[in-house]
Amino acid sequence: MSPVDHAALALTLEVASTPKPGNVDRHRDHEDLRFEHFLAGAVGARSGLELAGTVGDDPPSLGDAFERAVRGMSQQSGGNTQFGCLLLLVPLVRAAATDRLSPDGLRGTTAATTVDDAAGFYRAFEHVDVAVDDPPADAPDLDVRRGADAVPTLRDRGLTLADVMDLSADRDGNAAEWSSGFERVFDAAEGVLDDDGPLTDRLARAFLDLLAERPDTLVAVEHGRERAAAVSREAAAVCGDLDAAEDLADRFLDEGINPGTTADLTAAAAFVALERGVSL
Amino acid sequence: MSPVDHAALALTLEVASTPKPGNVDRHRDHEDLRFEHFLAGAVGARSGLELAGTVGDDPPSLGDAFERAVRGMSQQSGGNTQFGCLLLLVPLVRAAATDRLSPDGLRGTTAATTVDDAAGFYRAFEHVDVAVDDPPADAPDLDVRRGADAVPTLRDRGLTLADVMDLSADRDGNAAEWSSGFERVFDAAEGVLDDDGPLTDRLARAFLDLLAERPDTLVAVEHGRERAAAVSREAAAVCGDLDAAEDLADRFLDEGINPGTTADLTAAAAFVALERGVSL
C-alpha cells in the first residue's frame, strides 16, 4: 500500500479503535457526530491526501493538500470529524512519499513550508467549524476563525505554516507535533509496533498512553486546563487495561469530555505504524 | 464524491452497519476475521475500483479491475473480506461512471464483457480463498477454484464474464444480480432512500429485508438449502426491528451462520443509494 492508502486506512482504524474514552469509536457515537460521518470523512479526505503524496519537481503545496483534504472531509453532516488528524497526516504522507519518515525528516518537511501553505491552512477553516482556543492577545489578526481574511496578515508578516504552528505549539497538541518533529507520534507508533493483538486494540492502548502522558489540548480548550489534567490522571489509572477504560469511556461521553487531539495523535501513530509494517 | 469514492465508502458503511446477523459488523467480529480486516480490504481494493471508474475510448477491462481490486483487498491476514462486494461494485462503478446506473444500464455493462473479463475473474480466485459451490457436473473444467488454469477452457468455449455469471445465477446470489440487471440491488437502494435515520441503521434494515426475501446462497453452500431457507424465515421474523435482530446476530455468530452474499448485496445497495444522494 502507498502512503496515501496508509493514511486513508489510519483514519478508519483510529475511529474503529475502542475504547477511546470521550471519542467516537467503534462502540460509541456522539449525539450528532456518528461513526458513519468519520467513514465518509476518511473517503472525502482522500483527494487531499493524494496531493500530499504527490512528489516530484513541483509537488502540490502542503497547504493546498490540507485544504483539499478538509474540504473533502466536510462532505457529511456530522461536522468536524478529522481536521486535526489531517493536519498531522498531510506532512507525514509527504515525508513518507519522499523517504523521510523520521523526526528529522518531518522537521525538514515542515521547515520547507511557505506562506502559501499557511494560507491554505487558514482557508481550511472556512470548510468546517473547529473548536480552537483564542489567539494570543498580541496576535488577534491571526485568529484561525478569520479563515481567508487572515491571509493578508500572514503575507505582511511573512509567516509560513511552520511559523503559524510554532505560535500555537504551547496550546495545541497537533501544532506541538509540527514543532517537535512529531516525536510523540513516532514514540506512540513504536509502542504500537511493540504491542501485540488486534491492531485496533493496540491503538486504543496507545490512545490511553498518550492521554495519560499529557493533557489533551482540546479538552483544555473546552473545559480548562485543570479539567484536562484531571482527565489525564483518570486515563493513567486505566492505562493498558481496555476493560477498565470502558467505564471511563461511558463517563467521558456523558460528561462531554472529548480528548480529540489525542485521537488525532493516535491516527498519526497508526499511519507511522502501518508505514513501518505493523501486522494487520 | 466520485463513483470510486462512493464504492470505497459503501464497503466501510456495509461492515459498520449493525446488526447484520451472522456477519462481521460494527459490534461483532469472527474469530480470525475482524472489523479491521474489512477496513484494510476496503482501502486495498481502491486501485481496482479506480480501474472500474476509468472510462474513455479504451477503458480498462472489468476483469482486470476486479482482479486488481481483489488482489488489493487481500493484503491483510483476515482472508476474504469483500470478494462478493467487489464483484457487484466493479460493474456498478463502471455503469455509474458512464451514466448508466440503472437496471438497463447494468444489463448493457455486463453484456459488453468479454472472455478476457472472464479470465480476470478466474485469476482473482488465486489471491484469496473464497467459499464456493461445486461447479455444474457437466462443467468441471470451469471450477473457479482452478483459477488461471481454467482460462484455456474459457477461451475454447468463448465464455464471457456475463456467460460465466449466467452459469452460476441459480446458485449464487451475486451472479444472479449480474444476470438480472442488479434488480435486487436497485430495489434495496430504493428502500434505503425511502427509510430514515442513520445510514448504517438503514443498511442494517436493508440487510434484514434482503435476507428475509430470499435465502442467502453462501449459507446454502456452507449449510445446505434447507438451513438457508430457515435462516431467511428467522430474518423475516425480525424485519425492521434492529433490537430484535441483535439476538439473532449473536445466535448466528455462535452457530457459524454467515449470510455473506446478503452482505454483498447490502454493500452494493449502499453504493447505489450514495450515488442517488442519500443523506449522510
Chai-1 contact restraints between the chains, C-beta under 6 A:
chainA,res_idxA,chainB,res_idxB,connection_type,confidence,min_distance_angstrom,max_distance_angstrom,comment,restraint_id
A,D5,B,V43,contact,1.0,0.0,6.0,A-B,restraint_1
A,A8,B,V43,contact,1.0,0.0,6.0,A-B,restraint_2
A,L9,B,A40,contact,1.0,0.0,6.0,A-B,restraint_3
A,L9,B,V43,contact,1.0,0.0,6.0,A-B,restraint_4
A,T12,B,L39,contact,1.0,0.0,6.0,A-B,restraint_5
A,A16,B,F35,contact,1.0,0.0,6.0,A-B,restraint_6
A,R34,B,P198,contact,1.0,0.0,6.0,A-B,restraint_7
A,F35,B,A16,contact,1.0,0.0,6.0,A-B,restraint_8
A,E36,B,L199,contact,1.0,0.0,6.0,A-B,restraint_9
A,E36,B,T200,contact,1.0,0.0,6.0,A-B,restraint_10
A,L39,B,T12,contact,1.0,0.0,6.0,A-B,restraint_11
A,A40,B,L9,contact,1.0,0.0,6.0,A-B,restraint_12
A,A40,B,L280,contact,1.0,0.0,6.0,A-B,restraint_13
A,V43,B,D5,contact,1.0,0.0,6.0,A-B,restraint_14
A,V43,B,A8,contact,1.0,0.0,6.0,A-B,restraint_15
A,V43,B,L9,contact,1.0,0.0,6.0,A-B,restraint_16
A,Q76,B,L280,contact,1.0,0.0,6.0,A-B,restraint_17
A,P198,B,R34,contact,1.0,0.0,6.0,A-B,restraint_18
A,L199,B,E36,contact,1.0,0.0,6.0,A-B,restraint_19
A,T200,B,E36,contact,1.0,0.0,6.0,A-B,restraint_20
A,L280,B,A40,contact,1.0,0.0,6.0,A-B,restraint_21
A,L280,B,Q76,contact,1.0,0.0,6.0,A-B,restraint_22
